[in-house]
Amino acid sequence: MNTNKENSSLNKDIVYDMTPFSHLDYPDHLSCIVWLVGCNMRCDYCYNKDIVLSKKGILSFENILFFLEKRVGLLDAVVLSGGEATNHTLVEFCTKVKQLGFKIKLDTNGVNFGAIQELVELNLLDYIALDYKAPEYKFSQITHSNNFKSFTNTLEYLIKNDMRFEVRTTVHNDLLDENDINYIINDLERRGYKNSYFLQNFLETEENISNISQSKKTFDQSLLCDKLNLIYRY
């Protein structure tokens, strides 16, 4: 696929890699995953270290669109992940993906509120997975970012606009304990969140940002509040 626009967002090599087929990342849909370089956080447990620290990818959106043109009728959706996908200009790409008939799911930390709001208001997103990284009092410590307020702006916006989305938290037991998760549960309930809340275990790899190992502490699920539909992902 070619474009005559020199400043087009489609021809920039910002895609670290692509997973051509997944039945796990978008509920009830067959999708491909587009991994975009860079991130505005440095979460201690992040296992996508190479993607987060990369400044240039090996593929462009043009390459992905060429792939998708050959997958019409075979795949249902495109998942935008990273890194943090909203660090990049997504409107042009998402518009063309929708024109091909695919749904779009966005994985995001929610910090780039303006970018997410634009995509939602243009009806370019069908589903969002929003990472609630940590309670406010631990947010900077774990993410090395001071953008908790921006995250909550996104959370409240998605709740009020009745957007299809899920909230999820990665749990490393040395970083987040049962009290921290209960804080998040109570905060979500207070803000009016009514969907499922997903807890996913930290998986030890050699590539996580802070080179942390598996937790030495145990996590007692029985101590968690019974207020939301908690779903555990392992």
SEDONU-751932 format. One line per 2 residues: their letters; for each residue x, y, z of C-alpha. Coordinates in Angstrom, 2 decimals. Layout:
// residues N
A) X/Y/Z  ... $
END
This chain:
// residues 234
MN) 0.00/0.00/0.00  1.41/3.36/-1.00 $
TN) 0.75/6.88/0.18  1.73/10.19/-1.40 $
KE) 1.73/12.04/1.88  5.29/12.57/3.03 $
NS) 4.12/13.31/6.56  1.73/10.37/6.71 $
SL) 1.75/8.37/9.93  1.44/5.20/7.87 $
NK) 4.99/5.03/6.54  6.92/5.39/9.79 $
DI) 8.71/2.33/11.14  7.07/2.35/14.57 $
VY) 5.87/-1.26/14.72  8.27/-3.42/16.72 $
DM) 6.63/-6.64/15.54  3.29/-8.22/14.75 $
TP) 1.66/-11.39/16.04  -0.34/-12.59/13.01 $
FS) -2.89/-14.69/14.91  -4.28/-14.76/18.45 $
HL) -7.50/-16.04/20.00  -6.61/-14.85/23.51 $
DY) -6.08/-11.08/23.34  -9.52/-9.88/22.21 $
PD) -12.47/-11.63/23.87  -14.36/-13.85/21.41 $
HL) -12.41/-12.60/18.40  -9.56/-13.82/16.22 $
SC) -7.06/-11.02/15.98  -3.56/-9.97/15.09 $
IV) -1.50/-7.96/17.57  0.45/-4.89/16.52 $
WL) 3.28/-4.12/18.95  4.22/-0.43/18.87 $
VG) 7.58/0.84/20.10  8.13/3.11/23.08 $
CN) 6.27/3.85/26.28  5.68/6.75/28.68 $
MR) 6.14/4.47/31.70  8.88/2.21/33.01 $
CD) 6.90/-0.27/35.08  9.23/-2.41/37.19 $
YC) 7.61/-5.71/36.18  7.16/-4.94/32.45 $
YN) 8.22/-7.94/30.36  8.18/-6.00/27.07 $
KD) 11.48/-4.34/27.84  12.80/-4.43/24.27 $
IV) 9.60/-2.92/22.90  9.45/-0.19/25.56 $
LS) 13.06/0.89/25.06  13.03/0.70/21.25 $
KK) 12.90/3.97/19.35  12.36/2.45/15.91 $
GI) 10.52/-0.61/14.69  10.96/-2.95/11.76 $
LS) 7.48/-2.45/10.27  5.20/0.44/9.38 $
FE) 1.44/0.76/9.44  1.58/0.40/5.65 $
NI) 3.09/-3.06/6.13  0.32/-3.99/8.56 $
LF) -2.40/-2.75/6.21  -0.92/-4.82/3.38 $
FL) -1.11/-7.87/5.66  -4.68/-7.06/6.71 $
EK) -5.90/-6.71/3.13  -5.04/-10.40/2.71 $
RV) -6.77/-11.37/5.97  -10.21/-9.91/5.33 $
GL) -12.69/-12.61/6.28  -10.04/-14.59/8.13 $
LD) -9.39/-12.32/11.11  -11.93/-10.34/13.10 $
AV) -9.85/-7.67/14.74  -6.60/-5.81/15.31 $
VL) -5.14/-5.36/18.79  -2.94/-2.28/19.29 $
SG) -0.42/-2.89/22.04  3.14/-2.08/23.02 $
GE) 4.82/-0.34/24.70  2.13/2.28/24.73 $
AT) 0.28/2.49/21.43  -1.16/5.96/22.10 $
NH) 2.33/7.45/22.05  1.86/7.38/18.28 $
TL) -0.63/8.97/15.90  -3.27/6.29/15.39 $
VE) -6.23/7.99/13.70  -5.13/7.51/10.09 $
FC) -4.22/3.86/10.61  -7.34/3.04/12.61 $
TK) -9.54/4.68/9.99  -8.11/2.44/7.28 $
VK) -8.36/-0.65/9.49  -12.04/0.06/10.10 $
QL) -12.58/0.61/6.36  -11.30/-2.93/5.82 $
GF) -13.99/-4.18/8.20  -11.88/-5.09/11.25 $
KI) -12.65/-4.29/14.85  -9.98/-2.59/16.94 $
KL) -8.96/-3.24/20.52  -6.55/-0.91/22.31 $
DT) -4.29/-1.99/25.17  -3.34/1.14/27.09 $
NG) -2.11/2.57/30.36  -4.62/5.39/29.91 $
VN) -2.21/8.26/30.42  -2.68/9.86/26.97 $
FG) -6.26/10.93/27.65  -6.58/13.25/24.65 $
AI) -5.49/10.59/22.17  -7.92/8.02/23.62 $
QE) -10.79/10.51/23.70  -10.21/11.35/20.03 $
LV) -10.21/7.70/18.98  -13.40/6.99/20.97 $
EL) -15.25/10.02/19.63  -14.32/9.10/16.06 $
NL) -15.76/5.61/16.70  -12.43/4.01/15.87 $
LD) -12.24/1.71/18.89  -14.43/-1.27/19.74 $
YI) -12.79/-2.41/22.97  -10.18/-1.13/25.41 $
AL) -8.07/-2.96/27.98  -7.07/-0.35/30.56 $
DY) -4.19/-1.08/32.90  -4.74/0.14/36.47 $
KA) -1.07/-0.09/37.37  -1.22/0.71/41.09 $
PE) -3.02/2.74/43.74  -2.27/6.45/43.67 $
YK) 0.10/6.17/46.65  2.24/3.57/44.80 $
FS) 1.72/4.72/41.22  4.93/6.69/40.80 $
QI) 6.99/4.09/42.63  5.88/1.26/40.32 $
TH) 5.45/3.08/36.98  8.16/5.75/37.37 $
SN) 5.52/8.18/36.10  3.54/10.96/37.78 $
NF) 0.44/10.62/35.61  -2.11/9.04/37.92 $
KS) -4.50/11.95/37.36  -4.35/11.52/33.59 $
FT) -5.09/7.82/34.04  -8.15/8.52/36.20 $
NT) -9.38/11.09/33.65  -9.38/8.29/31.07 $
LE) -11.01/5.81/33.45  -13.86/8.19/34.31 $
YL) -14.32/9.17/30.67  -14.69/5.55/29.57 $
IK) -17.16/4.83/32.38  -19.32/7.86/31.57 $
ND) -19.28/7.16/27.82  -20.32/3.54/28.29 $
MR) -17.34/2.37/26.23  -16.75/-1.39/26.09 $
FE) -13.64/-1.84/28.19  -12.02/-3.86/30.91 $
VR) -9.71/-2.88/33.74  -6.76/-5.09/34.61 $
TT) -3.85/-5.09/37.05  -0.63/-7.08/36.93 $
VH) 0.19/-8.33/40.41  3.74/-8.85/41.64 $
ND) 3.27/-9.73/45.29  6.37/-7.83/46.41 $
LL) 4.99/-4.66/44.79  1.23/-4.93/45.35 $
DE) -0.46/-6.69/48.25  -4.08/-7.48/49.10 $
ND) -4.62/-4.04/50.66  -3.45/-2.35/47.46 $
IN) -5.81/-4.41/45.32  -8.68/-3.68/47.70 $
YI) -7.91/0.01/47.33  -8.22/-0.36/43.55 $
IN) -11.44/-2.37/43.85  -13.01/0.27/46.11 $
DL) -11.81/3.08/43.85  -13.31/1.41/40.77 $
ER) -16.62/0.87/42.55  -16.69/4.45/43.80 $
RG) -16.19/5.76/40.26  -19.04/3.61/38.94 $
YK) -17.10/0.86/37.16  -19.36/-2.19/36.71 $
NS) -17.42/-4.48/34.36  -15.07/-7.33/35.22 $
YF) -11.78/-6.57/36.94  -8.91/-8.78/35.82 $
LQ) -5.93/-9.69/37.98  -3.01/-11.17/36.10 $
NF) 0.04/-12.71/37.70  3.52/-11.38/37.08 $
LE) 5.44/-13.86/34.95  9.17/-13.92/35.58 $
TE) 11.32/-13.35/32.52  14.84/-12.13/31.98 $
EN) 13.54/-9.16/30.05  11.49/-7.22/32.59 $
IS) 12.42/-3.60/33.10  13.88/-3.86/36.60 $
NI) 15.10/-7.45/36.32  12.95/-8.45/39.25 $
SQ) 12.40/-12.11/40.02  9.34/-14.01/41.15 $
SK) 7.70/-12.72/44.31  8.85/-14.03/47.67 $
KT) 5.49/-13.20/49.23  2.21/-15.05/48.82 $
FD) -1.05/-13.42/47.77  -4.21/-14.39/49.65 $
QS) -7.19/-13.99/47.32  -9.61/-14.64/50.20 $
LL) -8.70/-11.22/51.64  -10.01/-9.33/48.61 $
CD) -13.26/-7.36/48.69  -16.27/-9.09/47.20 $
KL) -17.45/-6.06/45.24  -16.53/-6.58/41.59 $
NL) -16.50/-9.55/39.26  -12.88/-10.55/39.84 $
IY) -11.31/-12.73/37.18  -7.84/-14.19/37.59 $
RY) -5.57/-14.63/34.58  -2.53/-16.85/34.90 $
END
